[in-house]
Amino acid sequence: MDIKFDRIASVMFLAVGVLFIIGSKQLSSSSYGSVVGPDIFPFILGIILVLLSIRLFYETFISKGEHRAKGKLEYKPFLIIFVATLVYILTLETIGYVITTFVFLFVCFQTMERSKWVSSLIISAAFSGIVYYLFVEVLKGTLPGWPIWF
């Protein structure tokens, strides 16, 4: 582990987590009086990110003697996932949640481990379908539906 990089990353993640918490409080609460509103999910994510970044920062002080050999930075997988994320953000409303999430997850899984395309296909399809069903049907939330041409 690169101690300096981990310390800088933990501070950056801490800042992002705090911004998530602050930003979630800017969202409006639920209109029908429920305690669970649109602000809960980003708030919980912010708390988790803050806690994990504090743990990472703490671990940089504990493991001073442990150093791993630096591996070569791989820019290609990072760029593929970054571009896939941008495409996901730009097409979510027009194509719909299920299709865009399925394609996004499949591309990311294949970028990380190319040989397991069957499990990537199954996990991507199951995750996008189950999350859509649970959020829209069970929790009565809203997600971008299916495209008109589908």
C-alpha positions as CSV (number, residue, x, y, z in Angstrom):
1,M,0.0,0.0,0.0
2,D,1.2,3.5,-0.8
3,I,0.8,5.4,2.4
4,K,0.9,8.8,0.9
5,F,-1.6,8.0,-1.8
6,D,-3.9,6.4,0.7
7,R,-3.8,9.4,3.0
8,I,-4.6,11.8,0.2
9,A,-7.4,9.5,-1.1
10,S,-8.9,9.1,2.4
11,V,-9.0,12.9,2.8
12,M,-10.6,13.3,-0.6
13,F,-13.2,10.6,0.1
14,L,-13.9,12.2,3.4
15,A,-14.6,15.5,1.6
16,V,-16.9,13.8,-0.9
17,G,-18.7,12.0,1.9
18,V,-19.3,15.2,3.7
19,L,-20.6,16.8,0.5
20,F,-23.0,13.9,0.0
21,I,-24.3,14.4,3.6
22,I,-24.7,18.2,3.1
23,G,-26.2,17.7,-0.4
24,S,-28.7,15.1,0.8
25,K,-30.0,17.6,3.4
26,Q,-30.7,20.0,0.5
27,L,-33.1,17.5,-1.1
28,S,-36.8,17.9,-0.2
29,S,-38.4,15.5,2.1
30,S,-41.1,13.1,1.2
31,S,-44.4,14.8,0.3
32,Y,-46.7,12.3,1.9
33,G,-45.2,12.4,5.4
34,S,-43.0,9.4,5.3
35,V,-39.7,9.4,7.1
36,V,-38.1,7.7,4.2
37,G,-37.6,10.3,1.4
38,P,-35.2,10.9,-1.4
39,D,-32.6,12.3,1.0
40,I,-32.1,9.0,2.9
41,F,-30.1,7.1,0.3
42,P,-27.4,9.8,-0.4
43,F,-27.3,10.6,3.3
44,I,-26.5,6.9,4.2
45,L,-24.0,6.7,1.3
46,G,-22.3,9.8,2.7
47,I,-22.0,8.4,6.2
48,I,-20.6,5.1,4.8
49,L,-18.1,7.0,2.7
50,V,-17.0,9.1,5.7
51,L,-16.6,6.1,8.0
52,L,-14.6,4.2,5.4
53,S,-12.3,7.1,4.7
54,I,-11.7,7.6,8.4
55,R,-10.8,3.9,8.6
56,L,-8.4,4.2,5.6
57,F,-6.8,7.2,7.1
58,Y,-6.4,5.4,10.5
59,E,-4.9,2.3,8.7
60,T,-2.2,4.5,7.1
61,F,-0.8,5.2,10.5
62,I,-1.0,1.6,11.7
63,S,0.7,-0.1,8.8
64,K,3.8,2.1,8.4
65,G,6.1,-0.8,7.9
66,E,4.1,-2.6,5.3
67,H,4.8,-1.7,1.7
68,R,3.8,-3.5,-1.4
69,A,5.5,-3.3,-4.7
70,K,4.0,-0.7,-6.9
71,G,2.2,-2.1,-9.8
72,K,1.8,-0.5,-13.2
73,L,-1.1,1.8,-13.3
74,E,-3.7,0.7,-15.8
75,Y,-5.3,3.6,-17.6
76,K,-7.3,1.7,-20.2
77,P,-9.8,0.0,-17.7
78,F,-10.2,3.4,-15.9
79,L,-11.0,5.2,-19.1
80,I,-13.4,2.5,-20.3
81,I,-15.4,2.6,-17.0
82,F,-15.2,6.5,-16.9
83,V,-16.7,6.7,-20.5
84,A,-19.3,4.0,-19.6
85,T,-20.3,6.1,-16.6
86,L,-20.7,9.2,-18.7
87,V,-22.7,7.4,-21.3
88,Y,-24.8,5.9,-18.5
89,I,-25.6,9.3,-17.1
90,L,-26.4,10.8,-20.5
91,T,-28.7,7.9,-21.6
92,L,-30.5,7.0,-18.4
93,E,-33.5,9.2,-19.0
94,T,-34.0,8.4,-22.7
95,I,-33.3,4.6,-22.7
96,G,-34.5,3.8,-19.2
97,Y,-33.1,2.4,-16.0
98,V,-33.1,-1.3,-16.8
99,I,-31.4,-1.2,-20.1
100,T,-28.8,1.4,-19.3
101,T,-28.0,-0.2,-15.9
102,F,-27.7,-3.6,-17.5
103,V,-25.3,-2.4,-20.3
104,F,-23.3,-0.3,-17.8
105,L,-22.8,-3.2,-15.4
106,F,-22.0,-5.6,-18.2
107,V,-19.3,-3.2,-19.6
108,C,-17.8,-2.6,-16.2
109,F,-17.7,-6.3,-15.3
110,Q,-16.2,-7.2,-18.6
111,T,-13.6,-4.4,-18.2
112,M,-12.6,-5.9,-14.8
113,E,-12.6,-9.5,-15.8
114,R,-13.0,-10.3,-19.4
115,S,-13.2,-14.1,-19.3
116,K,-16.4,-14.4,-17.2
117,W,-19.0,-13.0,-19.6
118,V,-21.8,-15.5,-18.7
119,S,-21.7,-14.5,-15.0
120,S,-21.4,-10.8,-16.0
121,L,-24.5,-11.2,-18.1
122,I,-26.5,-12.9,-15.4
123,I,-25.5,-10.6,-12.6
124,S,-26.1,-7.5,-14.7
125,A,-29.5,-8.6,-15.8
126,A,-30.5,-9.8,-12.3
127,F,-29.3,-6.7,-10.6
128,S,-31.0,-4.2,-12.9
129,G,-34.2,-6.1,-13.0
130,I,-34.5,-6.8,-9.3
131,V,-33.6,-3.3,-8.3
132,Y,-36.1,-1.8,-10.7
133,Y,-38.8,-4.2,-9.5
134,L,-38.1,-3.6,-5.8
135,F,-37.9,0.2,-6.1
136,V,-40.8,0.8,-8.5
137,E,-43.2,-2.0,-7.5
138,V,-42.5,-2.7,-3.9
139,L,-41.4,0.8,-2.6
140,K,-43.6,2.7,-5.1
141,G,-40.7,4.9,-6.2
142,T,-40.0,6.2,-9.7
143,L,-37.2,5.3,-12.0
144,P,-36.9,6.1,-15.7
145,G,-39.0,3.4,-17.4
146,W,-38.7,1.6,-20.6
147,P,-38.0,3.6,-23.8
148,I,-41.0,4.4,-26.1
149,W,-39.5,2.3,-29.0
150,F,-39.2,-0.8,-26.8
